[in-house]
Amino acid sequence: MNHAIKLQILEKIEAYDRIMLFRHIRPDGDCVGATRGLREILRQTWPGKTVLLVDPNPPASFAFLGTDDAPVPEADYADALGIVLDTASTDRIANPNYAHCRELIKLDHHIPLTPYGDIAWVEEERASCCEMVVDFWQTFRDRLKISPHAAACLYTGMVTDTGRFRYHEVNGETMRCAAALLDVGVDTDNLFAQLYLESYDVLRFKAHVLGRIQVTEHGVAHLFIDRATQAQFGLSLEQASACVSYMDGIRGCICWIAFIENGDAEGSVRVRLRSRFAPVNSVAEHYRGGGHAFACGATVYGQDEIDALLAEADALVRDYKATHDGWL
């Protein structure tokens, strides 16, 4: 699939001595896994190249996958090839120095909003960006080297972005890519412990919020987590945002939304939207966001926008239920 564009990317990588990797702001497991996994593959294959991953606000989560690189002078980007992973639009790229790279490659699985990059490899039907990196390695496995550490990074991204291989986009190719990583060597006992063991504070937080879930008239489950609650339970923004998964098993609710107060001067609220059966990305796109059809994000300001987004999501669910059978 897309062999020609993958070959273009490989040839560009071979042509550059310095390669800079980029990711989106507030990176999730797929984004961290894809960037650190690809960095390891490139370093293993070409030890003489400089391959760097610099994030102005490196994620505290996923520390078991290693660390990012120290900042470098802006001038170091000028002669570099930039590769942006898992990022639909340039306004979401965490490190603004991507703009100084000589050439830019986009590798992504989100629904494209604003085209960018000298080469863009986008497969929105893929279950994760890590799956695309694995496919790239497998396509050129006679030329690319992979290590167990790279495999662990990529497997982590696949596991987290697919809800442990449960989501709509998962198919046979997803599982074949996962199997290839397991063949390289992934300590799944350690990996799943790192991902899913929870602290006592997180368990207390879960107990706290479960009693505060609300449901709209037609079946949109939703939660609002303010900064005071995050501070009360000692949670990072990412940990608080994970509460969206607490609502994914409510029968009759085919859409669930978490509103997480960011605590910035603008009063912005992070929105995580999830659904079964009914695509919700159109709602996210009306509120400064986007992503996948069934998993996306947005940003709202103030109670009026929260109410408007919920009303739009409720209308979407109402219309879907009125015209479809088989939803649970």
Contacts in CASP RR format, 6 or more apart in sequence:
PFRMAT RR
TARGET T0000
AUTHOR 0000-0000-0000
METHOD contacts of the structure
MODEL  1
MNHAIKLQILEKIEAYDRIMLFRHIRPDGDCVGATRGLREILRQTWPGKT
VLLVDPNPPASFAFLGTDDAPVPEADYADALGIVLDTASTDRIANPNYAH
CRELIKLDHHIPLTPYGDIAWVEEERASCCEMVVDFWQTFRDRLKISPHA
AACLYTGMVTDTGRFRYHEVNGETMRCAAALLDVGVDTDNLFAQLYLESY
DVLRFKAHVLGRIQVTEHGVAHLFIDRATQAQFGLSLEQASACVSYMDGI
RGCICWIAFIENGDAEGSVRVRLRSRFAPVNSVAEHYRGGGHAFACGATV
YGQDEIDALLAEADALVRDYKATHDGWL
1 123 0 8 1.000
1 135 0 8 1.000
2 121 0 8 1.000
2 123 0 8 1.000
3 139 0 8 1.000
5 119 0 8 1.000
5 121 0 8 1.000
6 121 0 8 1.000
6 135 0 8 1.000
6 136 0 8 1.000
6 139 0 8 1.000
6 140 0 8 1.000
8 119 0 8 1.000
9 105 0 8 1.000
9 107 0 8 1.000
9 119 0 8 1.000
9 121 0 8 1.000
9 136 0 8 1.000
10 136 0 8 1.000
10 140 0 8 1.000
10 143 0 8 1.000
12 81 0 8 1.000
12 103 0 8 1.000
12 105 0 8 1.000
12 119 0 8 1.000
13 19 0 8 1.000
13 42 0 8 1.000
13 46 0 8 1.000
13 81 0 8 1.000
13 83 0 8 1.000
14 46 0 8 1.000
15 81 0 8 1.000
16 49 0 8 1.000
16 80 0 8 1.000
16 81 0 8 1.000
16 102 0 8 1.000
17 48 0 8 1.000
17 49 0 8 1.000
17 50 0 8 1.000
17 79 0 8 1.000
18 49 0 8 1.000
18 50 0 8 1.000
18 51 0 8 1.000
18 52 0 8 1.000
18 76 0 8 1.000
18 79 0 8 1.000
18 80 0 8 1.000
18 81 0 8 1.000
19 42 0 8 1.000
19 49 0 8 1.000
19 50 0 8 1.000
19 51 0 8 1.000
19 52 0 8 1.000
19 80 0 8 1.000
19 81 0 8 1.000
19 82 0 8 1.000
19 83 0 8 1.000
20 52 0 8 1.000
20 53 0 8 1.000
20 54 0 8 1.000
20 77 0 8 1.000
20 80 0 8 1.000
20 81 0 8 1.000
20 82 0 8 1.000
20 83 0 8 1.000
20 97 0 8 1.000
20 98 0 8 1.000
20 101 0 8 1.000
21 35 0 8 1.000
21 38 0 8 1.000
21 39 0 8 1.000
21 51 0 8 1.000
21 52 0 8 1.000
21 53 0 8 1.000
21 82 0 8 1.000
21 83 0 8 1.000
21 84 0 8 1.000
21 85 0 8 1.000
22 35 0 8 1.000
22 53 0 8 1.000
22 82 0 8 1.000
22 83 0 8 1.000
22 84 0 8 1.000
22 85 0 8 1.000
22 87 0 8 1.000
22 93 0 8 1.000
22 94 0 8 1.000
22 95 0 8 1.000
22 98 0 8 1.000
23 31 0 8 1.000
23 32 0 8 1.000
23 34 0 8 1.000
23 35 0 8 1.000
23 53 0 8 1.000
23 55 0 8 1.000
23 84 0 8 1.000
23 85 0 8 1.000
23 86 0 8 1.000
23 87 0 8 1.000
23 93 0 8 1.000
23 94 0 8 1.000
24 31 0 8 1.000
24 86 0 8 1.000
24 87 0 8 1.000
24 88 0 8 1.000
24 92 0 8 1.000
24 93 0 8 1.000
24 94 0 8 1.000
25 57 0 8 1.000
25 92 0 8 1.000
25 93 0 8 1.000
25 94 0 8 1.000
26 59 0 8 1.000
26 237 0 8 1.000
26 238 0 8 1.000
26 270 0 8 1.000
27 35 0 8 1.000
27 55 0 8 1.000
27 59 0 8 1.000
27 86 0 8 1.000
27 94 0 8 1.000
28 160 0 8 1.000
28 161 0 8 1.000
28 238 0 8 1.000
29 61 0 8 1.000
29 62 0 8 1.000
29 156 0 8 1.000
29 157 0 8 1.000
29 160 0 8 1.000
29 161 0 8 1.000
30 86 0 8 1.000
30 128 0 8 1.000
30 129 0 8 1.000
30 130 0 8 1.000
30 157 0 8 1.000
30 158 0 8 1.000
30 160 0 8 1.000
30 161 0 8 1.000
31 85 0 8 1.000
31 86 0 8 1.000
31 87 0 8 1.000
31 129 0 8 1.000
32 59 0 8 1.000
32 61 0 8 1.000
32 62 0 8 1.000
32 65 0 8 1.000
32 153 0 8 1.000
32 156 0 8 1.000
32 157 0 8 1.000
33 62 0 8 1.000
33 65 0 8 1.000
33 130 0 8 1.000
33 153 0 8 1.000
33 154 0 8 1.000
33 156 0 8 1.000
33 157 0 8 1.000
34 85 0 8 1.000
34 86 0 8 1.000
34 107 0 8 1.000
34 128 0 8 1.000
34 129 0 8 1.000
34 130 0 8 1.000
34 132 0 8 1.000
34 133 0 8 1.000
34 153 0 8 1.000
34 154 0 8 1.000
34 157 0 8 1.000
35 53 0 8 1.000
35 85 0 8 1.000
35 86 0 8 1.000
36 53 0 8 1.000
36 65 0 8 1.000
36 66 0 8 1.000
36 68 0 8 1.000
36 150 0 8 1.000
36 153 0 8 1.000
37 130 0 8 1.000
37 133 0 8 1.000
37 149 0 8 1.000
37 150 0 8 1.000
37 153 0 8 1.000
37 154 0 8 1.000
38 83 0 8 1.000
38 85 0 8 1.000
38 133 0 8 1.000
38 150 0 8 1.000
39 51 0 8 1.000
39 52 0 8 1.000
39 53 0 8 1.000
40 146 0 8 1.000
40 147 0 8 1.000
40 149 0 8 1.000
40 150 0 8 1.000
40 153 0 8 1.000
41 133 0 8 1.000
41 137 0 8 1.000
41 144 0 8 1.000
41 145 0 8 1.000
41 146 0 8 1.000
41 147 0 8 1.000
41 150 0 8 1.000
42 49 0 8 1.000
42 51 0 8 1.000
43 49 0 8 1.000
43 51 0 8 1.000
44 145 0 8 1.000
44 146 0 8 1.000
44 147 0 8 1.000
44 150 0 8 1.000
45 143 0 8 1.000
45 144 0 8 1.000
45 145 0 8 1.000
52 69 0 8 1.000
52 72 0 8 1.000
53 68 0 8 1.000
53 69 0 8 1.000
54 68 0 8 1.000
54 69 0 8 1.000
54 70 0 8 1.000
54 71 0 8 1.000
54 72 0 8 1.000
54 95 0 8 1.000
54 97 0 8 1.000
55 68 0 8 1.000
55 94 0 8 1.000
55 95 0 8 1.000
56 71 0 8 1.000
56 94 0 8 1.000
56 95 0 8 1.000
57 94 0 8 1.000
58 67 0 8 1.000
58 68 0 8 1.000
59 238 0 8 1.000
60 236 0 8 1.000
60 238 0 8 1.000
61 236 0 8 1.000
61 238 0 8 1.000
61 239 0 8 1.000
62 156 0 8 1.000
64 190 0 8 1.000
64 191 0 8 1.000
64 194 0 8 1.000
65 152 0 8 1.000
65 153 0 8 1.000
65 156 0 8 1.000
74 97 0 8 1.000
74 100 0 8 1.000
77 97 0 8 1.000
77 98 0 8 1.000
77 100 0 8 1.000
77 101 0 8 1.000
78 100 0 8 1.000
78 101 0 8 1.000
78 102 0 8 1.000
79 102 0 8 1.000
80 101 0 8 1.000
80 102 0 8 1.000
81 101 0 8 1.000
81 102 0 8 1.000
81 103 0 8 1.000
81 104 0 8 1.000
81 105 0 8 1.000
82 98 0 8 1.000
82 101 0 8 1.000
82 103 0 8 1.000
82 104 0 8 1.000
82 105 0 8 1.000
83 104 0 8 1.000
83 105 0 8 1.000
83 107 0 8 1.000
84 93 0 8 1.000
84 98 0 8 1.000
84 104 0 8 1.000
84 105 0 8 1.000
84 106 0 8 1.000
84 107 0 8 1.000
84 108 0 8 1.000
84 116 0 8 1.000
84 117 0 8 1.000
85 107 0 8 1.000
85 108 0 8 1.000
85 129 0 8 1.000
85 133 0 8 1.000
86 107 0 8 1.000
86 108 0 8 1.000
86 109 0 8 1.000
86 110 0 8 1.000
86 129 0 8 1.000
87 93 0 8 1.000
87 106 0 8 1.000
87 108 0 8 1.000
87 110 0 8 1.000
88 108 0 8 1.000
88 110 0 8 1.000
88 111 0 8 1.000
88 112 0 8 1.000
88 113 0 8 1.000
88 114 0 8 1.000
88 290 0 8 1.000
88 291 0 8 1.000
89 113 0 8 1.000
89 114 0 8 1.000
89 116 0 8 1.000
90 98 0 8 1.000
90 99 0 8 1.000
90 114 0 8 1.000
90 116 0 8 1.000
91 114 0 8 1.000
98 104 0 8 1.000
103 118 0 8 1.000
103 119 0 8 1.000
104 116 0 8 1.000
104 117 0 8 1.000
104 118 0 8 1.000
104 119 0 8 1.000
105 117 0 8 1.000
105 118 0 8 1.000
105 119 0 8 1.000
105 120 0 8 1.000
105 121 0 8 1.000
106 116 0 8 1.000
106 117 0 8 1.000
106 119 0 8 1.000
106 120 0 8 1.000
106 121 0 8 1.000
106 122 0 8 1.000
107 121 0 8 1.000
107 122 0 8 1.000
107 129 0 8 1.000
107 132 0 8 1.000
107 133 0 8 1.000
107 136 0 8 1.000
108 120 0 8 1.000
108 121 0 8 1.000
108 122 0 8 1.000
108 129 0 8 1.000
109 122 0 8 1.000
109 123 0 8 1.000
109 124 0 8 1.000
109 125 0 8 1.000
109 126 0 8 1.000
109 127 0 8 1.000
109 128 0 8 1.000
109 129 0 8 1.000
109 131 0 8 1.000
109 132 0 8 1.000
109 292 0 8 1.000
110 122 0 8 1.000
110 124 0 8 1.000
110 290 0 8 1.000
110 291 0 8 1.000
110 292 0 8 1.000
111 124 0 8 1.000
111 281 0 8 1.000
111 290 0 8 1.000
111 291 0 8 1.000
111 292 0 8 1.000
111 293 0 8 1.000
112 120 0 8 1.000
112 122 0 8 1.000
112 124 0 8 1.000
113 285 0 8 1.000
113 290 0 8 1.000
121 132 0 8 1.000
123 132 0 8 1.000
124 292 0 8 1.000
125 169 0 8 1.000
126 132 0 8 1.000
126 169 0 8 1.000
126 174 0 8 1.000
127 158 0 8 1.000
127 161 0 8 1.000
127 162 0 8 1.000
127 167 0 8 1.000
127 169 0 8 1.000
127 170 0 8 1.000
127 171 0 8 1.000
127 174 0 8 1.000
128 157 0 8 1.000
128 158 0 8 1.000
128 161 0 8 1.000
128 162 0 8 1.000
128 174 0 8 1.000
129 157 0 8 1.000
129 161 0 8 1.000
130 153 0 8 1.000
130 154 0 8 1.000
130 155 0 8 1.000
130 156 0 8 1.000
130 157 0 8 1.000
130 158 0 8 1.000
130 161 0 8 1.000
131 158 0 8 1.000
131 173 0 8 1.000
131 174 0 8 1.000
131 177 0 8 1.000
133 154 0 8 1.000
134 154 0 8 1.000
134 158 0 8 1.000
134 177 0 8 1.000
134 180 0 8 1.000
134 181 0 8 1.000
135 173 0 8 1.000
135 177 0 8 1.000
136 144 0 8 1.000
137 144 0 8 1.000
137 146 0 8 1.000
138 177 0 8 1.000
138 180 0 8 1.000
146 184 0 8 1.000
147 184 0 8 1.000
148 184 0 8 1.000
148 185 0 8 1.000
148 186 0 8 1.000
150 184 0 8 1.000
151 181 0 8 1.000
151 182 0 8 1.000
151 184 0 8 1.000
151 185 0 8 1.000
151 186 0 8 1.000
152 185 0 8 1.000
152 186 0 8 1.000
152 187 0 8 1.000
152 191 0 8 1.000
154 181 0 8 1.000
155 178 0 8 1.000
155 181 0 8 1.000
155 182 0 8 1.000
155 186 0 8 1.000
155 188 0 8 1.000
155 191 0 8 1.000
156 191 0 8 1.000
156 195 0 8 1.000
158 165 0 8 1.000
158 174 0 8 1.000
158 177 0 8 1.000
158 178 0 8 1.000
158 181 0 8 1.000
159 165 0 8 1.000
159 191 0 8 1.000
159 192 0 8 1.000
159 195 0 8 1.000
160 195 0 8 1.000
161 167 0 8 1.000
162 169 0 8 1.000
162 170 0 8 1.000
162 174 0 8 1.000
165 174 0 8 1.000
165 175 0 8 1.000
165 178 0 8 1.000
167 294 0 8 1.000
167 295 0 8 1.000
168 293 0 8 1.000
168 294 0 8 1.000
169 292 0 8 1.000
182 188 0 8 1.000
198 206 0 8 1.000
201 233 0 8 1.000
201 234 0 8 1.000
201 235 0 8 1.000
202 233 0 8 1.000
202 235 0 8 1.000
202 239 0 8 1.000
204 233 0 8 1.000
205 229 0 8 1.000
205 233 0 8 1.000
205 235 0 8 1.000
205 239 0 8 1.000
205 240 0 8 1.000
205 243 0 8 1.000
206 243 0 8 1.000
206 246 0 8 1.000
208 229 0 8 1.000
208 233 0 8 1.000
209 223 0 8 1.000
209 225 0 8 1.000
209 229 0 8 1.000
209 243 0 8 1.000
209 246 0 8 1.000
210 246 0 8 1.000
212 223 0 8 1.000
213 221 0 8 1.000
213 222 0 8 1.000
213 223 0 8 1.000
213 246 0 8 1.000
213 247 0 8 1.000
213 250 0 8 1.000
214 221 0 8 1.000
214 222 0 8 1.000
214 223 0 8 1.000
215 221 0 8 1.000
215 222 0 8 1.000
215 250 0 8 1.000
215 253 0 8 1.000
216 222 0 8 1.000
216 310 0 8 1.000
216 313 0 8 1.000
216 314 0 8 1.000
216 317 0 8 1.000
217 314 0 8 1.000
217 318 0 8 1.000
218 314 0 8 1.000
218 315 0 8 1.000
218 317 0 8 1.000
218 318 0 8 1.000
218 321 0 8 1.000
219 252 0 8 1.000
219 253 0 8 1.000
219 254 0 8 1.000
219 255 0 8 1.000
219 314 0 8 1.000
219 317 0 8 1.000
220 253 0 8 1.000
220 255 0 8 1.000
220 256 0 8 1.000
220 257 0 8 1.000
220 310 0 8 1.000
220 313 0 8 1.000
220 314 0 8 1.000
220 317 0 8 1.000
221 247 0 8 1.000
221 250 0 8 1.000
221 253 0 8 1.000
221 255 0 8 1.000
221 256 0 8 1.000
221 257 0 8 1.000
222 247 0 8 1.000
222 256 0 8 1.000
222 257 0 8 1.000
222 258 0 8 1.000
222 259 0 8 1.000
222 310 0 8 1.000
223 243 0 8 1.000
223 244 0 8 1.000
223 246 0 8 1.000
223 247 0 8 1.000
223 257 0 8 1.000
223 258 0 8 1.000
223 259 0 8 1.000
224 259 0 8 1.000
224 261 0 8 1.000
224 269 0 8 1.000
224 306 0 8 1.000
225 240 0 8 1.000
225 243 0 8 1.000
225 258 0 8 1.000
225 259 0 8 1.000
225 260 0 8 1.000
225 261 0 8 1.000
226 261 0 8 1.000
227 261 0 8 1.000
227 263 0 8 1.000
229 240 0 8 1.000
230 236 0 8 1.000
230 237 0 8 1.000
230 240 0 8 1.000
230 260 0 8 1.000
230 261 0 8 1.000
237 260 0 8 1.000
237 262 0 8 1.000
237 270 0 8 1.000
240 260 0 8 1.000
241 258 0 8 1.000
241 260 0 8 1.000
241 270 0 8 1.000
241 272 0 8 1.000
243 258 0 8 1.000
243 260 0 8 1.000
244 256 0 8 1.000
244 257 0 8 1.000
244 258 0 8 1.000
244 272 0 8 1.000
244 274 0 8 1.000
245 274 0 8 1.000
247 253 0 8 1.000
247 256 0 8 1.000
247 258 0 8 1.000
247 274 0 8 1.000
248 256 0 8 1.000
248 274 0 8 1.000
250 256 0 8 1.000
251 328 0 8 1.000
252 327 0 8 1.000
252 328 0 8 1.000
254 275 0 8 1.000
254 276 0 8 1.000
254 277 0 8 1.000
254 278 0 8 1.000
254 317 0 8 1.000
254 320 0 8 1.000
254 321 0 8 1.000
254 327 0 8 1.000
254 328 0 8 1.000
255 273 0 8 1.000
255 274 0 8 1.000
255 275 0 8 1.000
255 276 0 8 1.000
255 278 0 8 1.000
255 280 0 8 1.000
255 313 0 8 1.000
255 316 0 8 1.000
255 317 0 8 1.000
256 273 0 8 1.000
256 274 0 8 1.000
256 275 0 8 1.000
257 271 0 8 1.000
257 272 0 8 1.000
257 273 0 8 1.000
257 274 0 8 1.000
257 309 0 8 1.000
257 310 0 8 1.000
257 313 0 8 1.000
258 271 0 8 1.000
258 272 0 8 1.000
259 269 0 8 1.000
259 270 0 8 1.000
259 271 0 8 1.000
259 300 0 8 1.000
259 306 0 8 1.000
260 269 0 8 1.000
260 270 0 8 1.000
260 271 0 8 1.000
260 272 0 8 1.000
261 267 0 8 1.000
261 269 0 8 1.000
261 270 0 8 1.000
262 268 0 8 1.000
262 269 0 8 1.000
262 270 0 8 1.000
266 301 0 8 1.000
267 301 0 8 1.000
267 302 0 8 1.000
268 299 0 8 1.000
268 300 0 8 1.000
268 301 0 8 1.000
269 299 0 8 1.000
269 300 0 8 1.000
269 301 0 8 1.000
269 302 0 8 1.000
269 305 0 8 1.000
269 306 0 8 1.000
270 297 0 8 1.000
270 299 0 8 1.000
271 284 0 8 1.000
271 287 0 8 1.000
271 297 0 8 1.000
271 298 0 8 1.000
271 299 0 8 1.000
271 300 0 8 1.000
271 309 0 8 1.000
272 297 0 8 1.000
273 280 0 8 1.000
273 281 0 8 1.000
273 283 0 8 1.000
273 284 0 8 1.000
273 295 0 8 1.000
273 296 0 8 1.000
273 297 0 8 1.000
273 298 0 8 1.000
273 313 0 8 1.000
274 280 0 8 1.000
274 294 0 8 1.000
274 295 0 8 1.000
275 294 0 8 1.000
275 295 0 8 1.000
276 294 0 8 1.000
276 327 0 8 1.000
276 328 0 8 1.000
277 320 0 8 1.000
277 324 0 8 1.000
277 326 0 8 1.000
277 327 0 8 1.000
278 316 0 8 1.000
278 317 0 8 1.000
278 320 0 8 1.000
278 324 0 8 1.000
278 327 0 8 1.000
279 293 0 8 1.000
279 294 0 8 1.000
280 293 0 8 1.000
280 294 0 8 1.000
280 296 0 8 1.000
280 313 0 8 1.000
280 316 0 8 1.000
281 290 0 8 1.000
281 291 0 8 1.000
281 292 0 8 1.000
281 293 0 8 1.000
281 294 0 8 1.000
281 296 0 8 1.000
282 316 0 8 1.000
283 298 0 8 1.000
283 309 0 8 1.000
283 312 0 8 1.000
283 313 0 8 1.000
283 316 0 8 1.000
284 290 0 8 1.000
284 291 0 8 1.000
284 296 0 8 1.000
284 297 0 8 1.000
284 298 0 8 1.000
285 298 0 8 1.000
286 298 0 8 1.000
286 309 0 8 1.000
286 312 0 8 1.000
287 298 0 8 1.000
287 299 0 8 1.000
287 300 0 8 1.000
287 305 0 8 1.000
287 309 0 8 1.000
288 298 0 8 1.000
288 299 0 8 1.000
288 300 0 8 1.000
289 296 0 8 1.000
289 297 0 8 1.000
289 298 0 8 1.000
289 299 0 8 1.000
290 296 0 8 1.000
290 297 0 8 1.000
290 298 0 8 1.000
291 297 0 8 1.000
298 309 0 8 1.000
300 306 0 8 1.000
300 309 0 8 1.000
320 327 0 8 1.000
321 327 0 8 1.000
END
